[in-house]
Amino acid sequence: MTLLDALAIGIGALTLTPAQTPAPAPRIEFEVATVRPVTATQAADGSVTLGLKMDGAQLRVGLPMRDLLSIAYRVKAYQIIAPEWVTSERFDINAKIPAGVSPEKMPEMLQSLLNDRFGIRLRREKKEMPVYALLIGKPPLRMRESVINPNELAPVAVAVTGTGSAAGVSVNLGNGSYYSFMGGKFEAKKFNADTIAVSLERYVDRPVMNLTDLKGTYDFEFTVTPEDNQTLMIRAAINAGVKLPPQALQLLDNGGNPLETAAEQLGLKLDSRRMPVEVIVIDQINKTPTEN
């Protein structure tokens, strides 16, 4: 069982606060770019590593299509309604940002590239769906304010990598921010409230919306029982597009949501409710890109 798309936590941090929706922008393109479908390869321990690296004018990405769309349209993964294959099919992209164009425009350039190579047609709409609202729980807040190094505030390069296997998940967001979830212990460094919400929703069956109004950056950890750890790992595998045998899926029948109790360890709360969410509906997307 491979757990891959927790990497999207870092991608969200590179683009936009998830609740925001940018206005349409003028078309902007990479100077040159190659797109290649890839077959995921596993290490001897069954793990897979994916990532994004942006150094100067050069961008290198190896991610599932769903996460590429998430970056390009500055939305979270759950806001994308598309064919099932976008979760599992992965692509390597090497691209050069034109001189004089800010690297912050990378999502818009990626959007142009995906539209050209995959013939994307989409529409935006509002959809009411079940969510978990991340709220401040019973005091005190049991998360520590992170120690911030001033030299980490303006990185020259961006590098995000994630590795997942049946043993757990490890994600490095760069600049001292990371999380690992292994052996029933979730440990995170330098997470803001939006990033906490994104990380938790990878282990549940619905979006997690940050309604805490927390403004700080935090270090924290929580633990779960072996049984709850198994439930969360299965859920993460499903969210990553991994095909699991029926006997594994049956283990979710009585699993509930272990993160409700885990959030209480931090002085937070996950509240089940329904909310309107803006989604992007992909009406057309080719599975094979046009030639480079």
C-alpha positions as CSV (number, residue, x, y, z in Angstrom):
1,M,0.0,0.0,0.0
2,T,1.6,3.3,-1.2
3,L,0.7,6.7,0.3
4,L,1.7,9.4,-2.2
5,D,-0.4,12.5,-2.4
6,A,0.3,13.9,1.0
7,L,2.8,15.9,-1.0
8,A,-0.1,18.1,-2.0
9,I,0.2,19.7,1.4
10,G,3.4,21.4,0.3
11,I,1.9,22.3,-3.1
12,G,-0.9,24.1,-1.4
13,A,1.6,26.2,0.5
14,L,3.2,27.1,-2.8
15,T,0.1,28.4,-4.4
16,L,-2.8,30.0,-2.6
17,T,-4.9,29.9,0.5
18,P,-7.4,27.2,-0.4
19,A,-10.5,29.2,0.3
20,Q,-9.5,31.8,-2.3
21,T,-10.3,31.8,-6.0
22,P,-8.2,33.9,-8.3
23,A,-9.7,36.0,-11.1
24,P,-8.9,34.9,-14.6
25,A,-5.4,36.0,-15.6
26,P,-3.9,36.9,-18.9
27,R,-2.3,33.8,-20.6
28,I,1.3,33.3,-19.6
29,E,3.5,30.4,-20.8
30,F,6.7,28.6,-20.1
31,E,9.5,29.4,-22.5
32,V,10.0,25.7,-23.2
33,A,8.6,22.6,-21.5
34,T,8.5,18.8,-21.8
35,V,5.7,16.6,-20.5
36,R,6.2,12.9,-20.1
37,P,3.9,10.2,-18.7
38,V,5.7,8.0,-16.2
39,T,5.2,4.7,-14.5
40,A,5.6,4.9,-10.8
41,T,8.5,2.8,-9.5
42,Q,8.9,1.6,-6.0
43,A,11.9,1.2,-3.9
44,A,12.8,-2.1,-2.3
45,D,10.7,-1.3,0.7
46,G,7.6,-0.5,-1.4
47,S,7.9,3.3,-1.0
48,V,7.5,5.9,-3.8
49,T,9.0,9.4,-3.8
50,L,7.4,12.3,-5.7
51,G,8.3,16.0,-5.7
52,L,8.5,19.5,-7.1
53,K,11.6,21.6,-7.4
54,M,11.9,25.2,-8.6
55,D,15.3,26.7,-8.7
56,G,15.7,30.0,-10.4
57,A,14.0,29.8,-13.8
58,Q,13.9,26.0,-13.9
59,L,10.9,23.9,-12.8
60,R,11.0,20.1,-12.4
61,V,7.8,18.3,-11.3
62,G,6.9,14.7,-10.9
63,L,3.3,14.3,-9.7
64,P,-0.1,12.7,-10.4
65,M,-2.4,14.8,-12.8
66,R,-4.8,15.6,-9.9
67,D,-2.0,17.4,-8.1
68,L,-0.8,19.2,-11.3
69,L,-4.3,20.5,-11.7
70,S,-4.4,21.5,-8.1
71,I,-1.3,23.6,-8.6
72,A,-2.3,25.1,-11.9
73,Y,-5.8,26.2,-10.8
74,R,-4.7,27.1,-7.2
75,V,-7.3,24.9,-5.6
76,K,-7.2,21.9,-3.2
77,A,-7.5,18.4,-4.5
78,Y,-11.0,17.8,-3.3
79,Q,-12.2,20.8,-5.4
80,I,-11.3,19.0,-8.6
81,I,-14.0,16.7,-10.2
82,A,-12.4,14.8,-13.0
83,P,-12.1,11.2,-14.4
84,E,-10.7,8.7,-11.9
85,W,-7.4,8.3,-13.8
86,V,-6.2,11.8,-12.8
87,T,-5.5,10.5,-9.3
88,S,-3.2,7.6,-10.4
89,E,-1.6,8.7,-13.7
90,R,1.7,10.6,-13.1
91,F,3.7,13.0,-15.3
92,D,7.2,14.5,-15.3
93,I,7.4,18.1,-16.4
94,N,10.6,20.0,-17.0
95,A,10.0,23.7,-17.9
96,K,11.8,27.0,-18.1
97,I,10.3,30.2,-16.8
98,P,10.8,33.1,-19.2
99,A,13.2,35.8,-18.3
100,G,11.5,38.7,-16.4
101,V,8.6,36.6,-15.3
102,S,8.2,36.0,-11.6
103,P,8.3,32.4,-10.4
104,E,5.1,33.2,-8.5
105,K,3.4,33.0,-11.8
106,M,4.3,29.3,-12.1
107,P,0.7,28.1,-11.6
108,E,-0.6,30.2,-14.5
109,M,2.2,28.9,-16.7
110,L,1.4,25.3,-15.7
111,Q,-2.3,25.9,-16.4
112,S,-1.4,27.0,-20.0
113,L,0.8,24.0,-20.5
114,L,-1.8,21.5,-19.2
115,N,-4.5,23.1,-21.3
116,D,-2.4,22.9,-24.5
117,R,-1.0,19.4,-24.0
118,F,-4.1,17.7,-22.6
119,G,-7.0,19.6,-24.3
120,I,-8.7,20.5,-21.0
121,R,-12.2,21.9,-20.9
122,L,-13.7,22.8,-17.5
123,R,-16.2,24.8,-15.7
124,R,-16.6,26.2,-12.1
125,E,-19.6,25.7,-10.0
126,K,-20.7,25.6,-6.4
127,K,-21.4,22.3,-4.7
128,E,-22.7,21.6,-1.2
129,M,-20.8,18.7,0.3
130,P,-20.0,17.2,3.7
131,V,-16.9,18.6,5.3
132,Y,-15.1,18.8,8.6
133,A,-14.7,22.3,10.0
134,L,-11.4,22.7,11.9
135,L,-12.2,24.8,14.9
136,I,-10.6,25.9,18.2
137,G,-11.5,23.2,20.8
138,K,-11.5,23.1,24.5
139,P,-8.6,25.3,26.0
140,P,-5.7,25.3,26.2
141,L,-4.3,25.2,22.7
142,R,-1.6,22.5,22.9
143,M,0.6,23.5,20.0
144,R,3.9,25.3,20.3
145,E,4.8,28.5,18.4
146,S,7.5,27.6,15.9
147,V,10.9,29.2,16.2
148,I,11.4,31.0,12.8
149,N,14.8,31.6,11.4
150,P,14.8,34.9,9.5
151,N,17.0,33.3,6.8
152,E,14.2,30.9,5.9
153,L,11.6,33.6,5.2
154,A,12.8,34.3,1.6
155,P,14.0,31.1,0.0
156,V,15.8,31.3,-3.3
157,A,14.7,27.9,-4.4
158,V,11.6,25.8,-3.6
159,A,11.8,22.0,-3.1
160,V,9.0,19.8,-1.9
161,T,9.3,16.1,-1.6
162,G,7.1,13.3,-0.2
163,T,7.7,9.6,0.4
164,G,5.0,7.1,1.3
165,S,4.8,3.4,2.0
166,A,2.7,1.0,4.1
167,A,4.9,2.1,7.1
168,G,3.9,5.7,6.9
169,V,4.3,9.1,5.2
170,S,7.1,11.7,5.3
171,V,6.7,15.1,3.6
172,N,9.4,17.8,3.5
173,L,8.0,21.2,2.6
174,G,11.4,23.0,2.7
175,N,12.7,25.8,4.9
176,G,12.4,23.6,8.0
177,S,8.7,22.7,7.6
178,Y,7.9,19.0,7.4
179,Y,5.7,16.3,8.8
180,S,5.9,12.5,9.4
181,F,3.2,10.0,10.3
182,M,4.7,6.7,11.3
183,G,4.1,4.2,14.0
184,G,1.0,5.9,15.2
185,K,2.7,9.2,15.8
186,F,2.0,12.4,13.7
187,E,4.8,15.0,14.1
188,A,4.8,18.4,12.3
189,K,7.0,21.4,12.3
190,K,6.2,24.9,11.1
191,F,2.6,24.4,10.1
192,N,0.1,27.2,9.9
193,A,-3.6,26.4,10.3
194,D,-4.3,26.0,6.6
195,T,-1.5,23.5,6.3
196,I,-2.8,21.6,9.3
197,A,-6.3,21.3,7.7
198,V,-4.8,20.1,4.4
199,S,-2.6,17.5,6.1
200,L,-5.5,16.1,8.1
201,E,-7.9,15.8,5.2
202,R,-5.6,13.3,3.6
203,Y,-6.6,10.9,6.2
204,V,-10.4,11.4,6.2
205,D,-13.3,10.9,3.8
206,R,-14.1,14.6,3.2
207,P,-12.5,18.1,3.0
208,V,-11.2,19.8,6.1
209,M,-12.0,23.5,6.2
210,N,-9.8,25.8,8.4
211,L,-12.2,27.9,10.5
212,T,-9.8,28.5,13.4
213,D,-8.7,32.0,12.7
214,L,-5.3,31.0,14.0
215,K,-2.5,33.2,12.6
216,G,0.6,31.6,13.9
217,T,3.0,28.9,12.8
218,Y,3.2,25.8,15.1
219,D,5.0,22.6,16.0
220,F,2.9,19.8,17.3
221,E,2.4,16.0,17.6
222,F,-0.4,13.6,18.4
223,T,-0.6,9.8,18.7
224,V,-3.2,7.2,17.7
225,T,-3.8,3.6,18.6
226,P,-2.5,0.8,16.3
227,E,-6.1,0.2,15.2
228,D,-6.7,3.8,14.4
229,N,-3.4,4.1,12.7
230,Q,-4.5,1.3,10.4
231,T,-7.8,3.1,9.6
232,L,-5.9,6.3,8.8
233,M,-3.4,4.6,6.5
234,I,-6.2,2.8,4.6
235,R,-8.0,6.1,4.2
236,A,-4.8,7.9,3.0
237,A,-4.2,5.1,0.5
238,I,-7.8,5.5,-0.9
239,N,-7.3,9.3,-1.2
240,A,-4.0,8.7,-3.0
241,G,-5.8,6.6,-5.6
242,V,-4.4,3.2,-4.5
243,K,-6.6,0.2,-5.4
244,L,-7.1,-1.8,-2.2
245,P,-8.6,-5.3,-1.8
246,P,-12.2,-5.6,-0.4
247,Q,-11.0,-7.0,2.9
248,A,-8.9,-3.8,3.5
249,L,-11.9,-1.6,2.6
250,Q,-14.1,-3.5,5.0
251,L,-11.8,-2.4,7.9
252,L,-13.2,1.1,7.4
253,D,-16.8,0.0,8.1
254,N,-16.5,0.5,11.9
255,G,-13.4,2.7,11.9
256,G,-15.1,6.1,12.4
257,N,-12.9,9.1,12.2
258,P,-9.9,8.7,14.6
259,L,-8.7,12.3,13.9
260,E,-11.7,13.7,15.8
261,T,-10.0,12.4,19.0
262,A,-6.5,13.2,17.8
263,A,-7.5,16.9,17.2
264,E,-8.6,17.2,20.8
265,Q,-5.0,16.4,21.8
266,L,-4.0,19.7,20.2
267,G,-6.8,21.8,21.6
268,L,-8.6,21.7,18.2
269,K,-11.9,20.2,17.1
270,L,-13.2,18.6,13.9
271,D,-16.9,19.4,13.5
272,S,-18.9,17.5,10.8
273,R,-21.2,19.7,8.7
274,R,-22.3,20.6,5.2
275,M,-20.9,23.6,3.4
276,P,-21.0,25.0,-0.2
277,V,-17.6,24.6,-1.9
278,E,-16.5,25.9,-5.2
279,V,-15.3,23.1,-7.5
280,I,-13.7,22.8,-10.9
281,V,-15.5,20.2,-13.1
282,I,-13.2,18.8,-15.8
283,D,-15.5,18.0,-18.7
284,Q,-12.7,17.0,-21.0
285,I,-9.1,16.0,-20.5
286,N,-7.0,13.7,-22.7
287,K,-5.0,10.9,-21.0
288,T,-2.1,11.2,-23.3
289,P,-0.4,14.6,-23.8
290,T,0.4,15.9,-27.3
291,E,4.1,15.5,-28.4
292,N,6.7,17.8,-27.0
